[in-house]
Amino acid sequence: MPEKTAIPDTPLFNRAGSIRGYRLNKMAMALGQMDNREAFKADEDAYLARFALSEDERAAVKSRDWREMVRLGGNLFFILKIAAVDPTPITQIGAAQAGMSHEDFLYERLGKKRHG
């Protein structure tokens, strides 16, 4: 059965994406352990080097480019562990995924009302 590959502006997490994002997802999943979170906070470069991430993967993690991490094969459920270390609000990640400002995302996607 052929996989669907075309949902506009939405990278699919399929088998190819899973294989492509293996190291990125493994790194993010490891942040579920307290020792790894502490290592990440103490020296992010050294922590990322332990997982042999590509240059693009390291750059996406370091800049917290959530959309790029997903494009590179990151599974959102795994890369959210990075947000827990910072911490980054889930709505900010949703806005980045949608290519919107955080404020516009809150109003347009979550139905918040604008004051004024």
C-alpha positions as CSV (number, residue, x, y, z in Angstrom):
1,M,0.0,0.0,0.0
2,P,1.7,3.3,-1.1
3,E,2.2,5.9,1.6
4,K,0.6,9.3,1.2
5,T,3.3,12.0,0.9
6,A,1.5,15.2,0.2
7,I,-0.3,17.1,2.9
8,P,0.5,20.8,2.2
9,D,3.0,22.3,4.7
10,T,3.0,19.1,6.8
11,P,6.0,16.8,7.0
12,L,4.7,13.3,7.6
13,F,6.3,11.1,10.2
14,N,6.5,8.0,8.1
15,R,9.0,5.1,7.9
16,A,11.5,7.2,5.9
17,G,11.2,10.1,8.4
18,S,11.6,7.7,11.3
19,I,14.9,6.4,9.8
20,R,16.1,9.9,8.9
21,G,15.4,11.2,12.4
22,Y,16.6,8.3,14.4
23,R,19.6,10.0,16.1
24,L,17.6,13.2,16.8
25,N,14.8,11.2,18.4
26,K,17.2,9.0,20.4
27,M,18.9,12.2,21.7
28,A,15.6,13.8,22.6
29,M,14.1,10.6,24.2
30,A,17.2,10.3,26.4
31,L,16.2,13.7,28.0
32,G,13.6,11.7,29.9
33,Q,16.4,10.8,32.3
34,M,17.4,13.4,34.9
35,D,21.2,12.9,34.4
36,N,20.8,13.5,30.7
37,R,18.8,16.7,31.3
38,E,21.5,18.0,33.6
39,A,24.2,17.1,31.0
40,F,22.2,18.9,28.3
41,K,21.8,22.0,30.5
42,A,25.5,22.0,31.5
43,D,27.0,21.6,28.0
44,E,24.6,21.3,25.2
45,D,27.3,20.9,22.5
46,A,28.9,17.9,24.4
47,Y,25.5,16.3,25.0
48,L,24.6,16.6,21.3
49,A,28.0,15.2,20.2
50,R,27.2,12.0,22.1
51,F,24.5,11.2,19.6
52,A,26.5,12.0,16.4
53,L,23.8,14.5,15.2
54,S,24.3,16.0,11.8
55,E,25.2,19.7,11.5
56,D,21.6,20.5,10.5
57,E,20.2,18.6,13.4
58,R,22.6,20.3,15.9
59,A,21.7,23.7,14.5
60,A,18.0,23.0,14.7
61,V,18.2,21.8,18.3
62,K,20.5,24.7,19.4
63,S,18.2,27.3,17.8
64,R,15.0,25.5,19.0
65,D,13.8,25.4,15.5
66,W,10.9,23.0,16.1
67,R,9.6,23.1,12.5
68,E,13.1,22.2,11.2
69,M,13.5,19.4,13.8
70,V,10.3,17.8,12.5
71,R,11.4,18.3,8.9
72,L,14.6,16.4,9.7
73,G,12.6,13.5,11.0
74,G,12.1,14.5,14.6
75,N,9.0,13.0,16.2
76,L,7.1,15.7,18.0
77,F,6.5,13.6,21.0
78,F,10.2,13.0,21.5
79,I,11.4,16.5,20.6
80,L,9.0,18.0,23.1
81,K,11.4,16.7,25.8
82,I,13.8,19.4,24.7
83,A,11.1,22.0,25.4
84,A,10.7,20.6,28.9
85,V,14.3,21.3,29.6
86,D,14.1,25.0,28.7
87,P,10.9,25.2,29.4
88,T,9.1,26.3,26.3
89,P,5.3,26.6,26.2
90,I,3.7,24.0,23.9
91,T,1.8,26.8,22.2
92,Q,5.0,28.4,21.2
93,I,6.1,25.2,19.5
94,G,2.7,24.9,17.8
95,A,3.1,28.4,16.5
96,A,6.6,27.5,15.1
97,Q,5.2,24.4,13.5
98,A,2.4,26.4,11.9
99,G,4.9,29.2,10.8
100,M,3.0,31.8,12.8
101,S,3.8,34.3,15.5
102,H,2.9,33.0,19.0
103,E,0.3,35.7,19.4
104,D,-1.4,34.9,16.1
105,F,-1.4,31.2,16.9
106,L,-3.1,31.8,20.2
107,Y,-5.8,33.9,18.5
108,E,-6.3,32.1,15.2
109,R,-5.8,28.5,16.1
110,L,-6.8,28.4,19.8
111,G,-9.7,30.9,19.6
112,K,-8.3,33.4,22.1
113,K,-10.0,36.8,22.0
114,R,-7.9,39.9,21.2
115,H,-8.2,42.7,23.8
116,G,-8.6,46.2,22.5
